[in-house]
Amino acid sequence: MTDPAEKLFIVPVPALVATLLAAERGKGAPLTEEEVLQIRDRAPSIAMPAHAYRAVINARGYDDIDPENVWEEWQLARKSLEAEN
């Protein structure tokens, strides 16, 4: 049973980093800040309690980009993803 006082998190589904990566690959060039913000604003999201959010992170194996810091975190994620390829 969920604790009604438990904080809710707004979680993009699919993960925002995956959505941005797909958009950038589809574009064939780096996304602009405006494009990143538009994608974030249009991303389907659900509200979930903290315990469910932690379960999603554990199942996925990574934490997603924070929507509040999407541009800065996307720049860091891009560098990390480029290094892997």
C-alpha positions in Angstrom: 0.0 0.0 0.0 1.2 3.5 -0.9 1.7 6.1 1.9 -0.5 9.0 0.9 2.2 11.4 2.3 4.9 9.9 0.1 6.3 12.4 -2.4 5.3 12.0 -6.0 7.8 12.3 -8.9 6.9 13.3 -12.4 8.7 10.7 -14.6 9.0 10.9 -18.4 8.2 7.6 -20.0 10.3 6.5 -21.9 13.3 8.0 -20.2 14.1 11.5 -21.3 17.7 10.7 -22.1 16.5 8.0 -24.5 14.0 10.3 -26.1 16.6 13.0 -26.6 19.1 10.5 -28.0 16.6 9.2 -30.5 15.6 12.7 -31.6 19.3 13.7 -32.1 20.1 10.6 -34.0 17.0 11.2 -36.2 18.0 14.8 -36.8 21.6 13.8 -37.6 23.0 16.8 -35.7 23.1 18.1 -32.2 19.8 19.3 -30.8 19.5 23.0 -29.9 18.6 24.1 -26.4 15.1 25.1 -27.8 14.6 21.6 -29.3 15.6 19.9 -26.0 13.2 22.1 -24.1 10.4 21.4 -26.5 11.0 17.6 -26.3 11.0 17.8 -22.6 7.8 19.8 -22.5 6.1 17.3 -24.8 7.4 14.1 -23.3 4.7 11.8 -22.0 5.1 11.5 -18.2 3.5 9.8 -15.2 3.4 10.6 -11.5 4.6 7.9 -9.2 5.5 7.6 -5.6 9.2 7.6 -4.6 9.3 3.9 -3.9 8.0 3.1 -7.5 10.4 5.7 -9.0 13.4 4.0 -7.3 12.2 0.6 -8.6 12.1 2.0 -12.2 15.6 3.4 -11.8 16.8 0.0 -10.5 15.1 -1.9 -13.3 16.5 0.5 -15.9 20.0 0.5 -14.5 20.5 4.3 -14.7 18.9 7.5 -13.5 17.3 9.7 -16.1 18.0 13.4 -16.8 16.4 15.8 -14.4 13.7 17.7 -16.4 14.4 20.8 -14.4 18.1 20.8 -15.6 17.5 19.2 -18.9 19.8 21.2 -21.1 22.8 21.0 -18.8 22.3 17.3 -18.1 21.7 16.5 -21.7 25.1 18.1 -22.6 26.8 15.9 -20.0 24.9 12.8 -21.2 25.8 13.4 -24.8 29.5 13.5 -24.0 29.2 10.3 -22.0 27.2 8.6 -24.8 29.7 9.7 -27.5 32.6 8.3 -25.5 30.8 4.9 -25.4 30.6 4.8 -29.2 
